């Protein structure tokens, strides 16, 4: 596939994978992107997952023809992108490997060698001339590993963005970019907003016509939209400040009834952006993405073993690990004899930055009653 006249796509689609990184459901598969820049000298941008060695090398050969590559640029050492470094070098032993110093240290760990005889260490602002294509490298530590670099081709104005601007799904999946890119970002990169902001500042000084990530489609149009979303995501700013996510667990259905009553009251008041997730049955990564997408979050759960229901504890841990902040949070608890879920949830969130808790906390003692219904009505007024 032509990216530009000189840049070809040589990546692969994985349509058999069910869980990416062992935890993220990917119903439409996953792409492992790799690119070839054809010039006086040829640079290959990253490899692919170990399961696709033969397919990737065949893609590479079909693009190269009788020529041999000069450089292998390793932007990211996660195995879904670096697994075929050794196989590549066996096929093309005269190639020079281009990567950051930390990447070469990781190669020693993964492969037992750091390619001392054929390596080129690059860092912030390093330049590699291929002919008419000039590659400039920028460090992107913790986006989302410490060794990451991104690469800018000034000839075709292409940013090779490593895992940045990636998404779940194959590169040709017919689905909105935003939903799976958001789930990907907050699941995998979300903890490192400060580092993403630093990278965006570097990108702001470049004339970018196209973004080539390591996962998902090449971004060619309306780049301002994608950059805007990444700015909001990495600054922990809600995309939709008035939207409300309700995440709950319910043992016998009574907490669920309270949640549904709250949702009805909010809808009656005109709130159109309400998403409800049963944490015991949903894709947890989708709930995390919604919690960051919307400006308001309601947490509803039962007291369980003098703590909170396990799925709720897991969910809140996912949020705090990803620096959840700048939101309004409401708490609903249920307990038959000693309700304490609200206290536990609040304690788990106490180190999160810039959270505004509603004045109203809903307490349910076993089942809905006059007092809890009244509190739900008051909470709906406070949220909307």
N, C-alpha and C positions, 0 to 999 in steps of 0.2 A: 504494500500500500504506500502510495506517495504521500508524504507529509508536505514536502516542498519538492522542487526539482532535484535537490541534492540530498534530502533527508527522507529515509525510507523507514517504515514501520516493520519490525521483524519480531514483534512480541507474540504471545500466545494467549488463548482463552482457556480457562479451566472451568468446564461446565459440569464436572463431577463433584467438585468440592462442596461439602455441606456446611462446614464451620471454618471460617478463616481465623488463623491464629488460635485454633482450638476453642473459640468461644463466640465468634460473631456469625450468626446465621447469614448465609449468602444464597438465597433461593435462585438468583440469576447468575450464579457463578462468580468468577473473579478473573480479571486480566492481569498478566504480568508483562508489562510493557518494556520493550527494548527498541533501540533506534540505531540506524547506521547513517553516518554523515559521510557522503562520498565527495571527495575533493582530491587535490594532489596527494594528500595523505588521508587515510580513512580512519575515522574514530567510531567505535561501537560504544553505545551508551547503555551500560549495565547488561546483565544476563537475566536469566529467568529461573523459576523454580526447578528443583531437581527432577520432578516428574515429567518435564518437557524437554529434556536434553536433546533428543533426536529431532524433534519438531523444530526447536529453536535453531540448532545448527543447520538444518535443512533450509530454514528461512534465510539464515545468514548467507549460506552458499548461493542461494538463488539470487540474492542481491549483489554479491561480490563477483560472481562469475569467475574469471581467471585471476582476479586481483586478490591480494592479501591485505588484511587490516594492519594498520600501523599502531593503533592505540585501542586499549580497552579502558574506558572511563568508568570507574566504580564510584557511584555517588552515595550508595547506601549498602551496608553490609548485612542487612537482614537476609536470611537464606532464601526467601522468595525472589530475591534479586541477585544474590551473589553465589548461589549454589553451583553455577556452572563456570566459575572462574578457572578452575583447574582443567576442566574439559576443553574450554576455549584455548587455553595455553598449549594443551597437548595438540590441538588441531592447528594452532598458529604459534609455534614456539618462538618466533622472532618479534612478537608483539611487545609493546611497552605498556605496562599497567599504570594508569593514572588515578591517584586517589589521595586522600588526606593521610597524614601521619597516623592518626588514630585508626583509620581503616586498615592500614598495613599491619598495625598491631593486632587487629581483629583477625586478619588473614592468617597470622601466625597461629592464633587460637583455633581457627576453623580448619586450616589446611596443613599446619605444621611448617609453613614457610611464609615469608613476607616478601618474596620475589626481589631480593636485594640486587640481583644482577640485571633486572629489567623493569625497574620501577621509576616512576616520576612522582615525587611528592609535591602536591599543590596545596595552597592555602588561600586566604582571602586576597582576591585580586590577581591571582596567578593567571597567566595567559598562555594559551597553546595555539600556535598557528598551524592550520591545515592547508592553507592556500588562500583562497578568497574568504574562507570561513575562519573567523577568529573566535576561539572559545575563551571566555573569562569565567573563573570559578569564584564562588562565594560560599563562605562557610555558613552552615545552618545547624549549629549544634542543638541537639534535643528536639529536632523536627523530623523524626522523633527519637533518634539515637544520637549519641555525641559526635560520631564521625562524619555526619552527613555534609555533603556539599551539593550545591545546585550549580547549573551551568548555563551561561547565556551565550548564544550564537548571534553576534552582531550583524552577520551577513543577512540571515533570514529573519532576524529579530525574534528568535525562539528562546523561550525559557524552559530548560529541562529542569523540572521542579522537584525531582525525587518523589517522596511520598506526599508532598504538598499538592493540594488540588486534586487528590485522588478520590476514588469512590469505590464502594462495593459494586459488584456486577461486572460482566464482561464489557469490553470497550464498545461493543455494538448493541448493548442491551437497550431495548426500547422502553425507557422509563425516564421520569424527570431526574435531572442531575442532582437537584438540590436535596431531595429526600435521602438518597443513599450516600451522598457526599457529606451531609450533615451527620448521619449516623456513623459514618467512617471517621469523620473529624473528631467528634466528641468521644467516640469509643477509643480511638488510638492516639490522637494527637492532643486531645482536649486539655490535658494537664499542663501543657507547655505553651499557654497563651502568650506569655511574655516573650518567649523565643520566636514564636510565629510573628508577633508584632515587629520584632527586630528584623526578621527576614522581609516582611512587607515594606519596611522602610528602605531596604536595599533595592527591592524590586521597583519602588516608586521612582528611582533614578534611572530606570532602564526603559528603552522604547520597545515594548513587548507587543508583538502582533499575534503570538500564538503561545500556548502553554502545553508542554508535553509532560504529563505526570507518569509515574510508574504504575499507576492503576487507573482504569477507567478511560474515557474518551479524551482525545486531543481537543483542547478548547481553542476555538478559532474565532468566535464572534462574541460580541458583547462582553469582553473581558472585564469591563468595569463592574458588571454584575457579580462575577465570581470574586473579584478582589474586594468588593464591598461586603459580601457575605463573610469572607475570610477575616476581614477587619472586625466585623461584629462578633463573629464566633470567638476570635482570639482575644478580644477585649471584654468578653463575657457580657456583652450587651444584648438584651433580648431582641430577636427579629420582630416579634409581635408583642409589644409590651402589655397589651390588654388581654392577650390570650391566657387561658387557664388550663393547666394540666392537673388532673386528679389521679393520684396513684394510691391504690388501696389493697389491703388484704382483708379477707372475711372468712371466718370459720364456718358459721352456720347461717350466713346470709344477712345478719342484722346490720353489720357495718356497711355492707353493700347497699342495703335499703337506704341508709343514711346518706351515702354518697350519691345515689340516684336522686334522692329528694333535693340535695344541694344543687345538683346539675339542673333539675327542673326549675328550681327557684332562680338560678342564674339565667336560664334561658328565658324565663318569664320577664326578667328585667332587661332583656335585649342582648345578652352576651352570646355572640355567635361562634366564638372560638373556644370550645370546650372539648378536651380530649380526656377520655377516661380509660385507665389501664388497671386490670386485675394483675397484680404482680406475680401471682402464682401461676398464671397461664400465658402471660404475654412474652414477647421478645424484650428482655430487659434493656437491650441496647437501644431499642426504639423509644422506650420510656425515658431513658437518659437524654436522648436527642430532643424529645419534646420538652423536657424540663428546662433545657437550655434554650429552646426555640421561643418559648412563651415567657411572659414576665411574671406570672403568678403560678404558684405550686401549692396544691392541697395534698397533705399526707394523712391518710386515714388507716388506722390499724388497731388490732387488739393487743391488750396486755397478754403476754405469753411467757410463762416461766419467770415471772417477775421482771420481764424484759419486753421486747416487742417481737412480733411474728417474724420468723427468719427471713422471709422474702423482703420485708420492709427494711430490715437491718442491712441486707445485701444491697438494696437499692440506694439507701442513704450513703453507704460506703462508696458505691460507684460515684455518687455526686461529689462527695468531699474529696475523693482521690483526684477528681478532675477540676478542683478549685471552684466549685459551685458558689456563685456570688451574684450580687446586684439583682436580687429577686424579692418578691413578696411571698411569704410562706404562711400557710394556715395549717393548723393541726386539729385532727379529729381522733379521739381515742374511745375505745370500748373496753370495759372490764366489768365482770360480774360482782366482784367483791373488793378489789383493790386496784382501780384503774391507775396506771402510771405510764402508759405509752407516750403521752404527750411530753412528760418530763424526760423520758429516755430519748425521744426523737429530738427534742430541743437541745439536749446535751450533746448529741452527736453532731449537731449543726452549729454549736456555739463558737467554733473557731472559724467558721466560714465568714467571708467579708461581706459587708453591706447587705445583709439580709434584714428585711423588715417583717417582723411577725405581726399578724393581725391581733387586735385586742381580744377578739373572740376566739376561744378554744371550745370546740364541741366535745362534751363528755356524754357518752352513752353508757348506761349501766344495763348491760345485757341486751336490751331492745329499745327501740325508739319510744319515747314518752313525751309528755307535754313540754317538759323542760328542754330536752334535747332538740325537739322540733323547733321550739322558740329560738334556741341558740343557732340552729341551722339557718333560720330566716335572718337572724341578725348577722351571721357570717356572710350570707349572700349579699346583704346590703353593704357590708364592709368591702367585699371583693369587687362589687360592681355598682 
